[in-house]
Amino acid sequence: MDAIKEQRIQNKQILHTERACSLCKKSDDCPDIYGEMVTLEEHNLTAHYFCLLMASGMSQRGKENEGIHGFLVGDIKKEIQRSLRLRCSFCKDKGASVGCFIKRCAKKFHMPCGLGHEVIFQFKDSFPIDCLFVKSTHRASPASSNPVCLYVAQSVWIKLNPSSLTVCSNVLHVMEAGFTGIVFSFLFQKYAHSAAKFFFKCTLCNNKEMFQKEMVRMGIYIPERDASWELEENAYEELLQVYEHCDATRCLSLQGRGKSSQSGYFEILRCTICGSKGTHRKCSRVNLNENDWVCTDCKAVTEETTSVQLPDRVESPLVVKQERKRMLKTISDINSTLVPKRLCMLASSSEVLMDLASQISQQQSTEVLLGQNDGVMEAALRVLRQSNFNPSSTLSVKFSRDKINNNTKNQRCFLRQLVLKLQMSDIFEGPDGAKNLALNSKALRDDLYFEVGSLLALSLVHGGPPLGFFSPALYHGLFNYPTDYKPTLQDLEETAFGQKLKRIAESKTLKGLQHAMQSVSQYLEAAGCWRTVSELSEKDLLVEDVLNFYLILRLQLPLQRFREGLRTLGLFEKVQTCAESFFSVFCGPMERLTAKSVSELFSVQLSEKSEQRAQEKTATNFWKRYLEECDEGLCAASLEDLLTFTIGTDLVPAIGFKPTPSISFFSPPDPFCAFPQSHWDTNHVLLPLLPSYELFKKHLDYVVCQFAMIQEF
């Protein structure tokens, strides 16, 4: 009897595992192809979600938690009975619940059978199904096709199946190669099921709205939820983990390679460059007063050695060969962010940016429209997310409120305001002028780190101002410069966590130190920095470890996406090769305008005629005197107002000016109505030749202040 009972249980289990959809009779549980397979045990009913959506006689009359996602049990059973009278046009079996929405077409089929025969199921409106869709639309002319989506289809398919499709730049060739129907649906349906509504976008241009609309038209179902990787439990748990393992050739610890004491010779030190290798102090002969240790791989890269020094204790030639092979492979695969020692480049940052700007096309332009209520950052992101955005096109900026419509001035003004807004975005934190990246899950989900990095690169190459707000810690994390930099409390002084860490650093007694550590014990444990302290002097090493984790280790994913954004127009690679030259561009501090610095910006063009030349030299002296009085606050205008009037910006662009700002002169017919003139496109200023400095100052004050008022309103 027991044997019979056990056999019945096994039979029931087999029946349960092979339970089939009541509509299509398939037991395949493939959510990305057939939708979720739901079983109602009490009703002995199983169905694919897509089979219910596409069934011609079905409608969702219940709430989401009733029946199967709103499809009531009674309605499902009626549809099963109805479909049993209909035979599938493809497999010839009964139970065809889906019909073509074209009235003249009498085809009926199972939902999976339709997928296998290039039927298009559109997940919108009344869920139209077209068995002729492939023939009528996929064979359309190039003018009626969407080249963006077809290019994406081609690129994704090649990445996943490099041997199955010949690379071809012609859209028609992609279609002729058979990239339609089953292949298209399978490939993009899996992508849509994984990325869902928030992350399903074009893999080339990052456009989401137009891309999703086109995919729905092509029969792709896009779940209205977060991406599958975002729904995983503890999805970002690894960001709080630090490396704890001794990688020395011979580990001397009796408790094993994974055991680390809080201090002493068997405390595990991590490589100060990559953080992904470790050693006990004793195993690598690191003194107790030393905290910097570099693993063999990073040392070989930073010292540009062509061969790797092997450890002293090697037991056989075979081990030597294997160790050398392993080390050389590690060096070749080392993270691209670990920059090797480089030859010092003599080029200045402005020369490098000028070289990058040579790729900007003057024949193509990207229009940036800013309405009355538009934010600069929002407008910039809107342009960046356009499917046809080209970073090498000239920016054509138009302000609806601007009464003086000059593209050079508008572009400089736009980029100046953009940099100010970007440094206040959610991805940065810390004191003004020394910002670090903040860990923001929403920004990661929206890929804002990449977009802000891309906008900053665009700004620098297109003639925007120096950034000047990065902290040295952030610059070091991005470009590994300065190589000997150690994060300090000043890097996160104004953050809430910075205040707590400051209390640890300022502890005067051992008891006070222990109390301050206890207040942030959970974070210290997550960071791998919690330890038992027995001396007050240990606080410095503790603070250093926490700063290294907070500012660098936990931010690896944001730093990676931010670097990718900075690669726009090739900026990141250029900065890497001359990180010292660009340090002041990114980190500042911003130099204050002075009479001398403004004067040195302009070259003075004098006439050849001696009589007029003497008048122009007098006017040049008037100009320099005016600059000095502006600097001292004796004029109605400031140096920033004057610079904005003359060249369209109150800051010198990081790329410099091309052409160089210049001054020339004109003789007015009426000295009392002679006002200076500026030509922003050529960075040129025309100054009137006037008989006295008082008249010169009066006219220049008037025109600069009037211009400033127009800009304000």
C-alpha positions as CSV (number, residue, x, y, z in Angstrom):
1,M,0.0,0.0,0.0
2,D,2.8,2.4,0.8
3,A,4.4,1.8,-2.6
4,I,1.1,2.5,-4.3
5,K,0.6,5.7,-2.3
6,E,4.2,6.9,-3.1
7,Q,3.6,6.1,-6.8
8,R,0.4,8.3,-6.8
9,I,2.3,11.2,-5.2
10,Q,5.1,10.9,-7.9
11,N,2.5,10.9,-10.6
12,K,0.8,14.0,-9.2
13,Q,4.2,15.7,-9.0
14,I,4.9,14.9,-12.7
15,L,1.5,16.1,-13.7
16,H,2.1,19.4,-11.8
17,T,5.5,20.0,-13.3
18,E,4.1,19.3,-16.8
19,R,1.0,21.3,-16.4
20,A,0.0,22.9,-19.7
21,C,-1.7,26.2,-20.7
22,S,-5.5,25.5,-21.0
23,L,-5.6,27.6,-24.1
24,C,-2.5,26.8,-26.2
25,K,-1.8,23.4,-24.6
26,K,1.9,24.2,-24.2
27,S,3.7,23.5,-21.0
28,D,6.6,25.9,-21.8
29,D,7.1,28.4,-18.9
30,C,8.8,31.3,-20.8
31,P,7.7,34.6,-19.3
32,D,9.6,36.7,-21.9
33,I,7.9,34.8,-24.8
34,Y,4.5,33.7,-23.7
35,G,4.1,35.8,-20.6
36,E,3.8,34.6,-17.0
37,M,2.4,31.1,-16.6
38,V,-0.2,31.3,-13.8
39,T,-1.9,28.2,-12.2
40,L,-5.1,28.4,-10.1
41,E,-5.0,25.1,-8.2
42,E,-8.5,25.4,-6.8
43,H,-9.9,25.7,-10.3
44,N,-7.5,23.3,-12.0
45,L,-6.7,26.1,-14.4
46,T,-3.4,27.2,-16.0
47,A,-2.8,29.8,-18.6
48,H,-0.1,32.0,-20.2
49,Y,-0.7,35.7,-19.6
50,F,-0.1,36.5,-23.3
51,C,-2.6,33.8,-24.4
52,L,-5.2,35.5,-22.3
53,L,-4.4,38.9,-23.6
54,M,-4.6,37.8,-27.3
55,A,-7.6,35.6,-27.0
56,S,-10.3,37.0,-29.3
57,G,-13.2,36.3,-26.8
58,M,-11.5,37.5,-23.6
59,S,-11.7,40.8,-21.7
60,Q,-10.3,41.8,-18.3
61,R,-13.5,42.4,-16.4
62,G,-12.0,41.9,-12.9
63,K,-9.5,43.7,-10.7
64,E,-5.8,42.9,-10.9
65,N,-5.9,40.5,-8.0
66,E,-9.0,38.6,-9.3
67,G,-8.7,35.5,-11.3
68,I,-5.5,35.7,-13.5
69,H,-4.5,39.3,-13.6
70,G,-8.1,40.5,-13.9
71,F,-9.3,37.7,-16.3
72,L,-12.1,36.0,-14.4
73,V,-12.2,32.3,-14.0
74,G,-15.7,32.0,-15.6
75,D,-14.6,34.0,-18.6
76,I,-11.5,31.9,-19.1
77,K,-13.5,28.7,-19.0
78,K,-16.0,30.1,-21.6
79,E,-13.1,31.0,-23.9
80,I,-11.6,27.5,-23.5
81,Q,-15.0,26.0,-24.6
82,R,-15.3,28.5,-27.5
83,S,-11.8,27.8,-28.8
84,L,-12.3,24.0,-28.7
85,R,-14.6,24.5,-31.7
86,L,-11.9,26.2,-33.7
87,R,-8.9,24.5,-35.5
88,C,-5.5,26.2,-35.7
89,S,-4.5,27.3,-39.3
90,F,-0.9,26.3,-38.6
91,C,-0.8,23.2,-36.4
92,K,-4.3,22.0,-37.4
93,D,-5.1,21.1,-33.7
94,K,-8.2,22.4,-32.0
95,G,-8.2,25.2,-29.4
96,A,-7.3,28.2,-31.6
97,S,-8.3,31.1,-29.4
98,V,-6.6,33.9,-31.5
99,G,-7.9,35.4,-34.7
100,C,-6.5,37.9,-37.2
101,F,-8.1,41.3,-36.7
102,I,-8.4,41.9,-40.5
103,K,-12.0,41.2,-41.3
104,R,-11.3,39.6,-44.6
105,C,-8.8,37.1,-43.0
106,A,-10.4,34.0,-41.5
107,K,-7.2,32.5,-39.9
108,K,-7.4,31.2,-36.4
109,F,-4.4,30.0,-34.4
110,H,-2.8,29.4,-31.0
111,M,-0.8,32.2,-29.7
112,P,2.6,30.2,-29.8
113,C,1.8,29.0,-33.3
114,G,1.3,32.6,-34.4
115,L,4.7,33.5,-33.0
116,G,6.3,30.7,-34.9
117,H,4.8,31.9,-38.2
118,E,5.7,35.6,-37.9
119,V,2.3,36.8,-36.7
120,I,2.6,40.2,-35.1
121,F,0.8,40.7,-31.7
122,Q,0.6,44.3,-30.7
123,F,0.3,44.9,-27.0
124,K,-1.7,48.2,-27.1
125,D,-5.2,49.5,-27.5
126,S,-7.4,46.5,-28.4
127,F,-4.4,44.2,-28.9
128,P,-4.6,44.0,-32.8
129,I,-3.2,40.8,-34.3
130,D,-2.0,40.8,-38.0
131,C,-1.0,37.6,-39.7
132,L,-0.2,39.6,-42.9
133,F,1.8,42.2,-41.0
134,V,5.2,40.8,-41.9
135,K,4.5,40.8,-45.6
136,S,2.9,44.3,-45.7
137,T,5.3,46.1,-43.4
138,H,8.6,44.4,-43.2
139,R,9.0,44.5,-47.0
140,A,8.3,48.2,-47.0
141,S,10.6,50.7,-48.8
142,P,13.5,52.3,-46.8
143,A,11.5,55.5,-46.6
144,S,8.7,53.9,-44.6
145,S,11.0,51.9,-42.4
146,N,12.6,53.1,-39.2
147,P,16.4,53.1,-39.8
148,V,17.2,53.7,-36.2
149,C,15.5,50.6,-34.9
150,L,16.7,48.5,-37.8
151,Y,20.3,49.6,-37.1
152,V,19.8,48.7,-33.5
153,A,18.3,45.3,-34.4
154,Q,21.4,44.7,-36.6
155,S,23.9,45.8,-33.9
156,V,22.3,43.8,-31.1
157,W,21.9,40.7,-33.3
158,I,25.6,40.8,-34.3
159,K,26.7,41.1,-30.7
160,L,24.7,38.1,-29.7
161,N,25.2,36.0,-32.8
162,P,28.4,37.2,-34.6
163,S,28.5,34.2,-36.9
164,S,24.9,34.3,-38.0
165,L,24.6,37.6,-39.8
166,T,27.0,39.4,-42.2
167,V,27.8,43.0,-41.1
168,C,26.2,45.4,-43.6
169,S,25.5,49.1,-43.3
170,N,22.5,48.9,-45.6
171,V,19.1,48.6,-43.8
172,L,17.6,46.7,-46.7
173,H,20.4,44.1,-46.5
174,V,19.6,43.6,-42.8
175,M,16.0,42.8,-43.8
176,E,17.0,40.6,-46.7
177,A,19.3,38.6,-44.4
178,G,16.1,37.5,-42.6
179,F,16.3,39.6,-39.5
180,T,12.5,39.6,-39.2
181,G,9.7,37.6,-37.5
182,I,10.8,34.9,-35.1
183,V,14.4,36.2,-34.7
184,F,13.4,39.8,-34.2
185,S,10.6,38.9,-31.7
186,F,12.7,36.5,-29.7
187,L,15.7,38.8,-29.5
188,F,13.9,42.0,-28.5
189,Q,11.3,40.4,-26.4
190,K,14.0,39.0,-24.1
191,Y,15.6,42.4,-24.0
192,A,12.2,44.1,-23.2
193,H,11.3,41.5,-20.5
194,S,14.6,42.1,-18.7
195,A,14.9,45.9,-19.1
196,A,11.1,46.7,-18.8
197,K,9.5,50.1,-19.1
198,F,12.3,52.1,-17.3
199,F,15.4,50.7,-19.1
200,F,14.2,49.5,-22.5
201,K,15.8,51.8,-25.0
202,C,17.9,52.0,-28.1
203,T,21.3,50.5,-27.5
204,L,23.0,53.1,-29.9
205,C,21.3,56.4,-29.2
206,N,19.6,55.8,-25.8
207,N,16.3,57.0,-27.1
208,K,13.5,55.5,-25.1
209,E,10.2,57.1,-26.2
210,M,10.4,56.7,-29.9
211,F,12.2,53.3,-29.6
212,Q,9.5,51.8,-27.3
213,K,6.7,53.1,-29.6
214,E,8.3,51.4,-32.5
215,M,8.9,48.2,-30.6
216,V,5.3,48.0,-29.6
217,R,4.3,48.5,-33.2
218,M,6.5,45.6,-34.1
219,G,4.8,43.3,-31.6
220,I,7.1,43.6,-28.5
221,Y,5.6,43.4,-25.1
222,I,7.1,45.9,-22.6
223,P,6.3,45.1,-18.9
224,E,5.3,48.2,-16.8
225,R,7.7,47.6,-14.0
226,D,11.3,48.2,-13.0
227,A,14.2,46.3,-14.7
228,S,14.7,42.7,-13.5
229,W,18.1,43.4,-12.1
230,E,16.7,46.2,-10.0
231,L,14.2,43.8,-8.4
232,E,16.8,41.4,-7.2
233,E,17.2,41.3,-3.5
234,N,20.3,43.2,-2.3
235,A,21.1,44.1,-5.9
236,Y,23.8,46.6,-4.8
237,E,25.1,44.7,-1.8
238,E,28.5,44.2,-3.4
239,L,29.1,48.0,-3.2
240,L,29.4,47.6,0.6
241,Q,31.9,44.7,0.4
242,V,35.6,45.1,0.7
243,Y,38.3,42.6,-0.2
244,E,39.5,40.4,2.7
245,H,41.9,37.8,1.5
246,C,45.7,37.3,1.6
247,D,47.2,36.8,-1.9
248,A,50.8,36.4,-0.8
249,T,52.6,33.5,-2.4
250,R,53.1,32.0,1.0
251,C,50.6,32.9,3.7
252,L,52.0,32.7,7.2
253,S,48.7,32.9,9.1
254,L,47.7,29.8,11.0
255,Q,44.1,30.8,10.7
256,G,44.0,30.9,7.0
257,R,44.2,33.5,4.1
258,G,40.7,34.9,4.8
259,K,41.4,35.8,8.5
260,S,42.2,39.4,9.3
261,S,43.0,40.8,12.7
262,Q,42.0,44.3,13.7
263,S,45.6,45.4,13.9
264,G,49.1,43.9,14.1
265,Y,51.1,41.7,11.7
266,F,48.1,39.6,10.6
267,E,45.9,42.6,9.6
268,I,45.0,42.3,5.9
269,L,46.1,45.3,3.8
270,R,44.4,46.0,0.5
271,C,46.3,47.2,-2.6
272,T,46.1,51.1,-2.5
273,I,45.7,51.2,-6.3
274,C,43.2,48.5,-7.3
275,G,41.8,47.4,-3.9
276,S,41.2,43.9,-5.3
277,K,44.3,42.2,-3.9
278,G,45.3,41.8,-0.2
279,T,48.1,40.6,2.1
280,H,48.8,40.1,5.7
281,R,51.4,42.5,6.9
282,K,53.8,39.7,7.9
283,C,53.3,37.8,4.7
284,S,54.6,40.7,2.6
285,R,56.9,42.1,5.3
286,V,55.0,45.4,5.8
287,N,55.9,47.2,8.9
288,L,53.3,48.2,11.5
289,N,53.8,51.9,10.8
290,E,53.3,51.5,7.1
291,N,49.8,51.5,5.6
292,D,50.5,51.7,1.8
293,W,50.9,48.4,0.0
294,V,50.8,47.8,-3.8
295,C,50.2,44.4,-5.2
296,T,52.6,42.9,-7.7
297,D,50.3,43.4,-10.7
298,C,49.8,47.1,-10.1
299,K,53.4,47.7,-9.3
300,A,54.4,46.2,-12.6
301,V,52.0,48.4,-14.5
302,T,52.8,51.7,-12.7
303,E,56.6,51.1,-13.1
304,E,56.2,50.2,-16.8
305,T,58.2,47.0,-16.4
306,T,58.2,44.6,-19.3
307,S,58.6,41.6,-17.1
308,V,57.2,40.7,-13.8
309,Q,59.4,40.0,-10.8
310,L,58.5,36.5,-9.4
311,P,58.2,35.7,-5.7
312,D,61.3,34.3,-3.9
313,R,59.7,31.0,-2.9
314,V,58.9,29.1,-6.1
315,E,59.0,25.3,-5.9
316,S,59.5,24.2,-9.5
317,P,60.0,25.6,-13.1
318,L,56.4,24.6,-13.9
319,V,55.1,26.8,-11.1
320,V,57.4,29.6,-12.3
321,K,55.9,29.4,-15.8
322,Q,52.3,29.2,-14.5
323,E,52.8,32.1,-12.2
324,R,54.4,34.3,-14.9
325,K,51.5,33.5,-17.3
326,R,48.9,34.3,-14.6
327,M,50.6,37.6,-13.7
328,L,51.0,38.7,-17.3
329,K,47.3,38.0,-18.1
330,T,46.2,39.9,-15.0
331,I,48.3,42.9,-16.1
332,S,46.8,42.8,-19.6
333,D,43.3,42.6,-18.2
334,I,43.8,45.2,-15.5
335,N,41.0,47.8,-15.1
336,S,41.3,50.6,-17.6
337,T,40.9,53.1,-14.8
338,L,44.3,52.2,-13.4
339,V,46.5,54.5,-15.4
340,P,50.1,53.5,-15.9
341,K,52.9,55.9,-15.5
342,R,53.0,58.0,-18.7
343,L,55.3,60.2,-20.6
344,C,54.7,63.8,-19.5
345,M,52.9,65.7,-22.3
346,L,53.8,69.3,-22.8
347,A,50.5,70.3,-24.3
348,S,48.3,72.6,-22.2
349,S,44.7,71.8,-21.4
350,S,43.5,74.5,-23.8
351,E,45.6,73.1,-26.6
352,V,44.2,69.6,-26.0
353,L,40.6,70.9,-26.0
354,M,41.2,72.9,-29.1
355,D,42.4,69.7,-30.8
356,L,39.3,67.9,-29.7
357,A,37.1,70.8,-30.9
358,S,38.4,70.3,-34.5
359,Q,36.0,67.4,-34.9
360,I,33.0,69.7,-34.4
361,S,31.1,70.2,-37.7
362,Q,30.2,73.7,-38.7
363,Q,27.8,72.4,-41.3
364,Q,25.6,70.4,-38.9
365,S,23.9,71.9,-35.9
366,T,21.8,70.7,-32.9
367,E,19.1,73.1,-31.9
368,V,18.8,73.9,-28.2
369,L,15.5,75.8,-27.4
370,L,15.0,77.3,-23.9
371,G,11.5,78.6,-23.3
372,Q,10.4,81.0,-20.6
373,N,10.0,78.2,-18.0
374,D,12.7,75.8,-19.2
375,G,15.5,74.8,-16.9
376,V,19.0,74.7,-18.5
377,M,19.8,71.2,-17.3
378,E,16.4,69.8,-18.3
379,A,16.8,71.4,-21.8
380,A,20.3,69.9,-22.1
381,L,19.2,66.4,-21.1
382,R,16.3,66.7,-23.5
383,V,18.7,67.3,-26.4
384,L,21.1,64.6,-25.2
385,R,18.4,62.0,-25.2
386,Q,17.2,62.7,-28.7
387,S,17.7,59.7,-31.0
388,N,19.5,61.8,-33.6
389,F,21.8,63.7,-31.2
390,N,25.3,64.1,-32.5
391,P,27.9,65.5,-30.1
392,S,30.0,66.7,-33.0
393,S,27.4,69.1,-34.3
394,T,27.5,72.8,-33.5
395,L,25.1,73.8,-30.7
396,S,22.5,76.3,-31.9
397,V,21.2,77.9,-28.7
398,K,18.1,80.1,-28.6
399,F,16.6,81.8,-25.5
400,S,12.9,82.8,-26.0
401,R,13.4,85.7,-23.6
402,D,16.6,86.9,-25.2
403,K,16.3,90.2,-27.1
404,I,19.8,89.9,-28.5
405,N,19.9,86.7,-30.5
406,N,23.6,85.8,-31.1
407,N,24.6,82.1,-31.2
408,T,28.1,82.6,-29.9
409,K,26.9,84.6,-26.9
410,N,23.9,82.3,-26.4
411,Q,26.1,79.2,-26.5
412,R,28.6,80.6,-24.0
413,C,25.8,81.7,-21.7
414,F,24.1,78.4,-22.0
415,L,27.2,76.3,-21.2
416,R,28.1,78.7,-18.3
417,Q,24.6,78.1,-16.7
418,L,24.7,74.4,-17.5
419,V,27.9,73.8,-15.5
420,L,26.4,75.7,-12.5
421,K,23.3,73.5,-12.6
422,L,25.2,70.3,-13.1
423,Q,27.3,70.8,-10.0
424,M,24.1,71.1,-8.0
425,S,22.6,67.9,-9.4
426,D,21.8,64.9,-7.2
427,I,24.9,62.9,-8.3
428,F,27.2,65.3,-6.4
429,E,27.7,66.0,-2.7
430,G,30.1,67.9,-0.5
431,P,31.3,71.5,-0.1
432,D,31.1,74.0,-2.9
433,G,34.2,73.9,-5.0
434,A,35.1,70.4,-3.8
435,K,32.3,68.1,-4.8
436,N,32.4,64.3,-4.8
437,L,30.1,61.8,-6.4
438,A,27.1,60.8,-4.3
439,L,25.7,57.3,-4.2
440,N,22.2,57.8,-5.6
441,S,20.2,54.7,-6.6
442,K,17.7,56.6,-8.7
443,A,20.5,58.3,-10.6
444,L,22.0,54.9,-11.2
445,R,18.6,53.6,-12.5
446,D,18.1,56.6,-14.7
447,D,21.8,56.5,-15.8
448,L,22.2,60.1,-14.7
449,Y,25.9,59.6,-14.0
450,F,26.6,58.8,-17.6
451,E,24.5,61.8,-18.8
452,V,26.1,64.4,-16.5
453,G,29.5,63.1,-17.5
454,S,28.6,63.4,-21.2
455,L,27.2,67.0,-20.7
456,L,30.4,68.1,-18.9
457,A,32.5,66.7,-21.7
458,L,30.3,68.5,-24.3
459,S,30.6,71.7,-22.4
460,L,34.4,71.7,-22.2
461,V,34.9,70.8,-25.9
462,H,32.2,73.2,-27.2
463,G,33.8,76.2,-25.4
464,G,32.2,76.1,-21.9
465,P,33.9,77.4,-18.7
466,P,36.4,75.4,-16.6
467,L,34.5,73.1,-14.2
468,G,36.4,74.0,-11.0
469,F,34.1,72.1,-8.6
470,F,35.7,68.6,-8.4
471,S,37.3,67.6,-5.2
472,P,40.9,66.3,-5.5
473,A,39.5,62.9,-4.3
474,L,37.0,62.8,-7.2
475,Y,39.7,63.7,-9.7
476,H,42.0,61.1,-8.2
477,G,39.2,58.4,-8.4
478,L,38.6,59.2,-12.1
479,F,42.1,59.8,-13.4
480,N,44.5,58.4,-10.7
481,Y,46.0,61.9,-10.2
482,P,47.7,62.9,-8.0
483,T,49.0,59.3,-7.6
484,D,49.9,59.8,-4.0
485,Y,46.6,61.5,-3.0
486,K,44.9,60.5,0.2
487,P,41.3,61.6,0.9
488,T,40.8,64.1,3.7
489,L,37.9,65.1,5.9
490,Q,37.6,68.3,3.8
491,D,36.4,66.2,0.9
492,L,33.1,65.5,2.7
493,E,33.0,68.2,5.3
494,E,29.4,69.4,4.7
495,T,27.8,65.9,4.5
496,A,26.0,64.3,7.4
497,F,28.3,61.4,7.4
498,G,31.3,63.8,7.3
499,Q,30.2,65.4,10.5
500,K,30.1,62.0,12.3
501,L,33.5,61.0,10.9
502,K,34.8,64.4,12.0
503,R,33.8,63.6,15.6
504,I,35.9,60.4,15.4
505,A,38.9,62.4,14.1
506,E,38.6,65.1,16.8
507,S,38.2,62.6,19.7
508,K,40.5,63.6,22.5
509,T,40.3,60.5,24.6
510,L,40.1,56.8,24.0
511,K,36.6,56.6,25.5
512,G,35.4,59.5,23.3
513,L,36.8,57.7,20.3
514,Q,35.0,54.5,21.1
515,H,31.7,56.4,21.7
516,A,32.1,58.2,18.4
517,M,32.7,54.9,16.6
518,Q,29.7,53.3,18.2
519,S,27.4,56.0,16.8
520,V,28.3,54.9,13.3
521,S,29.1,51.2,14.1
522,Q,26.7,49.8,11.4
523,Y,28.3,51.8,8.6
524,L,31.8,50.9,9.8
525,E,30.9,47.2,9.8
526,A,29.4,47.5,6.3
527,A,32.6,49.2,5.1
528,G,34.8,46.6,6.7
529,C,36.3,49.2,8.9
530,W,34.9,48.2,12.3
531,R,37.7,47.3,14.8
532,T,38.5,47.3,18.5
533,V,40.7,50.2,19.3
534,S,43.0,50.2,22.2
535,E,44.9,53.4,21.6
536,L,43.8,56.9,20.6
537,S,46.5,57.0,17.9
538,E,44.6,54.4,15.9
539,K,41.9,56.9,14.9
540,D,44.0,58.4,12.1
541,L,44.3,55.0,10.3
542,L,40.6,54.3,10.9
543,V,39.6,57.7,9.4
544,E,41.8,57.0,6.4
545,D,40.3,53.6,5.8
546,V,36.7,54.9,6.0
547,L,37.5,57.9,3.7
548,N,39.0,55.5,1.1
549,F,35.9,53.3,1.3
550,Y,33.3,56.2,1.3
551,L,34.9,58.2,-1.6
552,I,36.3,55.5,-3.8
553,L,35.5,51.8,-3.1
554,R,31.7,52.1,-2.7
555,L,31.4,54.4,-5.8
556,Q,32.9,52.1,-8.4
557,L,29.7,51.7,-10.4
558,P,28.9,55.4,-10.4
559,L,32.5,56.2,-11.2
560,Q,32.4,53.8,-14.1
561,R,29.3,55.3,-15.7
562,F,30.6,58.8,-15.1
563,R,33.8,57.9,-16.9
564,E,31.8,56.5,-19.8
565,G,30.0,59.8,-20.1
566,L,33.3,61.8,-20.0
567,R,34.5,59.7,-23.0
568,T,32.1,61.8,-25.2
569,L,34.1,63.4,-28.0
570,G,37.2,61.5,-26.6
571,L,37.7,63.8,-23.6
572,F,38.4,61.2,-21.0
573,E,41.3,59.6,-22.9
574,K,43.0,63.0,-23.5
575,V,42.7,64.0,-19.8
576,Q,44.2,60.6,-18.8
577,T,47.3,61.4,-20.9
578,C,47.9,64.8,-19.3
579,A,46.1,64.7,-16.0
580,E,48.4,67.3,-14.4
581,S,47.4,69.9,-17.0
582,F,43.7,69.3,-16.6
583,F,43.7,69.3,-12.8
584,S,43.0,73.1,-12.5
585,V,40.3,72.8,-15.2
586,F,38.3,70.2,-13.1
587,C,39.4,71.2,-9.5
588,G,40.0,74.9,-9.5
589,P,40.0,77.1,-7.6
590,M,38.5,79.5,-10.1
591,E,40.8,82.5,-10.5
592,R,39.2,85.9,-9.8
593,L,39.1,88.3,-12.7
594,T,41.6,91.2,-12.3
595,A,42.4,94.2,-14.3
596,K,45.6,92.6,-15.4
597,S,44.1,89.3,-16.4
598,V,41.3,91.0,-18.5
599,S,43.9,93.3,-20.1
600,E,46.1,90.3,-21.1
601,L,43.1,88.7,-22.8
602,F,42.9,91.3,-25.6
603,S,45.4,92.2,-28.3
604,V,45.3,95.8,-29.4
605,Q,45.3,96.6,-33.1
606,L,46.9,100.0,-33.9
607,S,46.9,101.9,-37.2
608,E,49.9,102.5,-39.3
609,K,49.3,106.3,-39.5
610,S,51.3,108.0,-36.8
611,E,48.6,110.7,-36.0
612,Q,45.8,108.2,-35.6
613,R,48.2,105.8,-33.8
614,A,48.8,108.4,-31.1
615,Q,45.1,108.8,-30.5
616,E,44.7,105.0,-30.3
617,K,47.4,104.7,-27.7
618,T,45.6,107.3,-25.7
619,A,42.4,105.3,-26.0
620,T,44.3,102.1,-25.0
621,N,45.4,103.9,-21.8
622,F,41.8,104.9,-21.2
623,W,40.8,101.2,-21.5
624,K,43.5,100.0,-19.0
625,R,42.5,102.8,-16.6
626,Y,38.9,101.8,-16.8
627,L,39.8,98.1,-16.1
628,E,41.7,99.2,-13.0
629,E,38.8,101.3,-11.7
630,C,36.4,98.4,-12.3
631,D,38.7,96.2,-10.3
632,E,38.7,98.7,-7.5
633,G,34.9,99.1,-7.6
634,L,35.0,102.7,-8.8
635,C,32.9,102.1,-12.0
636,A,29.2,101.4,-12.4
637,A,30.0,98.0,-14.1
638,S,32.1,95.1,-12.8
639,L,34.8,93.3,-14.6
640,E,32.4,90.3,-15.1
641,D,29.8,92.6,-16.7
642,L,32.5,94.1,-18.9
643,L,33.7,90.7,-20.0
644,T,30.1,89.5,-20.8
645,F,29.5,92.6,-22.9
646,T,32.8,92.2,-24.8
647,I,33.0,88.5,-25.4
648,G,29.7,87.0,-24.3
649,T,30.8,85.3,-21.0
650,D,32.0,86.3,-17.6
651,L,34.5,83.4,-17.5
652,V,37.3,82.5,-19.8
653,P,36.4,79.2,-21.5
654,A,38.6,76.2,-20.7
655,I,39.4,75.9,-24.3
656,G,40.4,79.6,-24.6
657,F,39.3,81.9,-27.4
658,K,39.5,81.4,-31.1
659,P,40.2,83.9,-32.5
660,T,42.0,85.8,-29.7
661,P,40.0,88.7,-28.4
662,S,41.1,91.9,-29.9
663,I,40.5,95.7,-29.7
664,S,40.4,98.2,-32.6
665,F,39.3,101.8,-32.7
666,F,37.0,104.1,-34.7
667,S,36.7,107.9,-35.0
668,P,33.1,108.9,-34.3
669,P,31.5,111.9,-36.1
670,D,29.9,113.0,-32.8
671,P,31.9,112.3,-29.6
672,F,28.9,112.7,-27.4
673,C,27.0,109.8,-29.1
674,A,30.0,107.4,-29.6
675,F,29.5,104.1,-27.8
676,P,31.7,101.0,-27.8
677,Q,30.6,98.1,-29.9
678,S,31.2,94.3,-29.5
679,H,31.3,91.5,-32.0
680,W,31.0,88.2,-30.2
681,D,31.5,86.0,-33.3
682,T,35.0,87.3,-33.8
683,N,35.7,88.2,-30.1
684,H,36.3,91.8,-31.3
685,V,35.6,95.1,-29.5
686,L,35.5,98.5,-31.2
687,L,36.4,101.5,-28.9
688,P,35.7,105.1,-29.8
689,L,38.5,107.7,-30.0
690,L,37.3,110.3,-27.4
691,P,39.0,113.5,-26.2
692,S,38.8,112.7,-22.4
693,Y,38.8,109.8,-20.1
694,E,35.6,111.0,-18.3
695,L,33.7,110.8,-21.6
696,F,35.2,107.4,-22.4
697,K,34.2,106.1,-19.0
698,K,30.7,107.5,-19.2
699,H,30.0,105.9,-22.5
700,L,31.5,102.5,-21.6
701,D,29.6,102.5,-18.2
702,Y,26.4,103.2,-20.0
703,V,26.6,100.5,-22.7
704,V,27.8,97.8,-20.3
705,C,25.1,98.5,-17.7
706,Q,22.4,98.7,-20.3
707,F,23.5,95.3,-21.7
708,A,23.5,93.8,-18.2
709,M,20.0,95.0,-17.6
710,I,18.8,93.6,-20.9
711,Q,20.3,90.2,-20.0
712,E,18.7,90.3,-16.6
713,F,15.2,90.9,-17.8
